[in-house]
């Protein structure tokens, strides 16, 4: 249960589906309720596939590039912390590259938005991918893998439900409410990133002392 809560909390905080709600609303404002539900479903499915690929292909990526686990955790921690700062300062869209005029025009010209920009990079970005690669290296027993897969499934179901209800959430919370929640989540994400960096530095120092 502890591993499930840690995995789900980390994934949900880093992906921050609540922060994606305003983007989803703006991109689907001309769609019907059914079309929004379909887009939310495909977005969640794309995210789940990306999570699976990141988790199971992680060890091969590390081996191919000769990257150590501690190096990955430090790099991932920096990325995760920078995402948290973007949430905390209200610059999540800029951090994800979503406010450039060219990108915005390209987004609105596409018929399918479930893969990009919603699944990538808004939800399953570099921080999420590096986190799952780290999980792959740290938790390798069958039970641990099953728990992490369950956490990934619950996270993607949560994403689907949140995006499907995005227009209701915006009307209920308003922009200020969503910003407040995103900033709280941003603080948690920063703490997760710092924790990864600290644990890696400690492991490196202990290795040098042996």
C-alpha positions as CSV (number, residue, x, y, z in Angstrom):
1,X,0.0,0.0,0.0
2,X,2.9,2.4,0.8
3,X,4.4,1.8,-2.6
4,X,1.1,2.4,-4.3
5,X,0.5,5.7,-2.5
6,X,4.1,6.8,-3.3
7,X,3.8,5.9,-6.9
8,X,0.3,7.3,-7.4
9,X,1.1,10.5,-5.5
10,X,4.3,11.1,-7.5
11,X,2.7,10.4,-10.9
12,X,-0.4,12.4,-10.2
13,X,1.6,15.4,-8.8
14,X,4.1,15.5,-11.6
15,X,1.6,15.1,-14.4
16,X,-0.8,17.5,-12.7
17,X,-4.0,16.8,-14.7
18,X,-5.7,19.8,-13.0
19,X,-3.1,22.1,-14.6
20,X,-4.1,20.6,-18.0
21,X,-7.8,21.4,-17.5
22,X,-7.7,25.0,-18.8
23,X,-5.8,23.9,-21.9
24,X,-8.3,21.0,-22.5
25,X,-11.2,23.4,-22.1
26,X,-9.8,25.9,-24.6
27,X,-9.0,23.2,-27.2
28,X,-12.5,21.5,-26.9
29,X,-14.8,24.5,-26.3
30,X,-16.4,24.0,-29.7
31,X,-16.9,20.3,-29.3
32,X,-20.0,18.4,-28.0
33,X,-20.0,16.7,-24.6
34,X,-19.6,13.3,-26.3
35,X,-16.6,14.5,-28.4
36,X,-15.0,15.9,-25.2
37,X,-15.4,12.5,-23.5
38,X,-13.9,10.7,-26.5
39,X,-10.9,13.1,-26.5
40,X,-10.5,12.6,-22.8
41,X,-10.5,8.8,-23.2
42,X,-7.9,8.8,-26.0
43,X,-5.7,11.2,-24.1
44,X,-5.8,9.0,-21.0
45,X,-5.1,5.9,-23.2
46,X,-2.2,7.6,-24.9
47,X,-0.8,8.6,-21.5
48,X,-1.1,5.0,-20.2
49,X,0.8,3.6,-23.2
50,X,3.5,6.2,-22.8
51,X,3.8,5.3,-19.1
52,X,4.1,1.6,-19.9
53,X,6.8,2.2,-22.6
54,X,8.7,4.5,-20.2
55,X,8.6,1.9,-17.4
56,X,9.4,-1.2,-19.3
57,X,11.9,0.2,-21.7
58,X,13.7,2.2,-19.1
59,X,16.5,-0.3,-18.3
60,X,17.3,-0.7,-22.0
61,X,17.5,3.1,-22.5
62,X,19.9,3.3,-19.5
63,X,22.0,0.4,-20.8
64,X,22.2,1.8,-24.3
65,X,23.4,5.2,-23.3
66,X,25.5,4.0,-20.3
67,X,23.6,6.1,-17.8
68,X,23.9,5.3,-14.1
69,X,20.8,5.3,-11.9
70,X,22.1,8.1,-9.7
71,X,22.8,10.3,-12.8
72,X,19.3,9.6,-14.0
73,X,17.8,10.5,-10.6
74,X,19.7,13.7,-10.5
75,X,18.7,14.7,-14.0
76,X,15.1,13.6,-13.4
77,X,15.1,15.5,-10.1
78,X,16.2,18.7,-11.8
79,X,13.5,18.3,-14.5
80,X,10.8,17.5,-11.9
81,X,11.8,20.4,-9.7
82,X,11.8,22.8,-12.7
83,X,8.2,21.6,-13.5
84,X,7.3,22.3,-9.9
85,X,8.7,25.8,-10.0
86,X,6.7,26.4,-13.2
87,X,3.5,25.3,-11.4
88,X,4.4,27.3,-8.3
89,X,5.0,30.5,-10.3
90,X,2.0,30.1,-12.7
91,X,4.2,29.5,-15.7
92,X,3.2,25.9,-16.4
93,X,2.2,26.6,-20.0
94,X,5.5,28.3,-20.8
95,X,7.4,25.5,-19.2
96,X,5.6,23.0,-21.5
97,X,6.1,25.2,-24.5
98,X,2.4,26.0,-24.9
99,X,2.4,29.8,-25.2
100,X,4.3,30.3,-28.4
101,X,2.1,31.7,-31.1
102,X,3.3,29.2,-33.7
103,X,2.6,26.2,-31.4
104,X,-0.8,27.6,-30.5
105,X,-1.8,27.9,-34.2
106,X,-0.5,24.4,-34.9
107,X,-2.5,23.0,-32.0
108,X,-5.8,24.5,-33.1
109,X,-5.2,23.4,-36.7
110,X,-5.1,19.7,-35.7
111,X,-8.0,17.4,-35.6
112,X,-6.5,15.1,-33.0
113,X,-5.2,16.7,-29.9
114,X,-5.2,13.6,-27.6
115,X,-1.6,12.6,-28.3
116,X,-0.1,16.1,-28.7
117,X,-0.2,18.4,-27.0
118,X,-2.4,16.8,-24.2
119,X,-0.6,13.4,-23.7
120,X,2.8,14.8,-24.7
121,X,4.1,17.1,-23.3
122,X,1.3,18.4,-21.0
123,X,0.8,15.2,-19.1
124,X,3.6,12.6,-19.8
125,X,6.5,14.9,-20.1
126,X,10.3,14.3,-19.4
127,X,9.7,14.4,-15.6
128,X,7.2,11.6,-15.7
129,X,9.3,9.5,-18.0
130,X,12.5,9.9,-15.9
131,X,10.5,9.1,-12.8
132,X,9.2,5.8,-14.3
133,X,12.7,4.8,-15.5
134,X,13.9,5.3,-11.9
135,X,11.0,3.2,-10.6
136,X,12.0,0.5,-13.1
137,X,15.5,0.3,-11.6
138,X,14.5,0.5,-8.0
139,X,11.4,-1.8,-7.9
140,X,11.9,-5.1,-9.8
141,X,10.0,-7.8,-7.9
142,X,6.8,-9.1,-9.5
143,X,4.7,-7.6,-6.6
144,X,6.3,-4.2,-6.8
145,X,5.9,-4.1,-10.6
146,X,2.2,-5.0,-10.2
147,X,1.6,-2.3,-7.6
148,X,3.3,0.3,-9.8
149,X,1.2,-0.8,-12.8
150,X,-1.9,-0.4,-10.7
151,X,-0.8,3.1,-9.7
152,X,-0.3,3.9,-13.3
153,X,-3.8,2.6,-14.2
154,X,-5.5,4.5,-11.4
155,X,-3.6,7.7,-12.4
156,X,-4.7,7.4,-16.0
157,X,-8.3,6.7,-14.9
158,X,-8.1,9.9,-12.8
159,X,-6.8,11.8,-15.8
160,X,-9.8,10.6,-17.9
161,X,-12.3,11.6,-15.2
162,X,-10.8,15.0,-14.6
163,X,-10.5,15.8,-18.3
164,X,-14.0,14.5,-19.0
165,X,-15.3,16.8,-16.2
166,X,-13.0,19.7,-17.1
167,X,-15.7,22.2,-18.2
168,X,-17.6,21.5,-14.9
169,X,-14.3,21.9,-12.9
170,X,-13.6,25.3,-14.6
171,X,-17.1,26.5,-13.9
172,X,-17.0,25.3,-10.3
173,X,-13.4,26.3,-9.2
174,X,-12.8,29.1,-11.7
175,X,-9.3,30.0,-13.0
176,X,-8.2,31.3,-9.5
177,X,-9.1,28.0,-7.9
178,X,-7.3,25.9,-10.4
179,X,-4.2,28.2,-10.1
180,X,-4.3,27.8,-6.3
181,X,-4.4,24.0,-6.6
182,X,-1.7,23.9,-9.2
183,X,0.6,26.0,-6.9
184,X,0.1,23.6,-4.0
185,X,0.8,20.7,-6.3
186,X,3.8,22.6,-7.6
187,X,5.3,22.8,-4.1
188,X,4.9,19.0,-3.7
189,X,6.5,18.4,-7.1
190,X,9.5,20.5,-6.1
191,X,9.9,18.5,-2.9
192,X,9.8,15.2,-5.0
193,X,12.5,16.5,-7.3
194,X,14.7,17.7,-4.4
195,X,14.3,14.3,-2.6
196,X,15.5,12.5,-5.8
197,X,18.6,14.7,-6.0
198,X,19.4,14.4,-2.3
199,X,19.1,10.6,-2.3
200,X,21.4,10.4,-5.4
201,X,24.0,12.7,-3.9
202,X,24.0,10.7,-0.7
203,X,24.4,7.4,-2.6
204,X,27.3,8.8,-4.6
205,X,29.1,10.1,-1.4
206,X,28.6,6.8,0.4
207,X,30.0,5.0,-2.7
208,X,33.1,7.1,-2.7
209,X,33.7,6.4,1.0
210,X,33.8,2.7,0.5
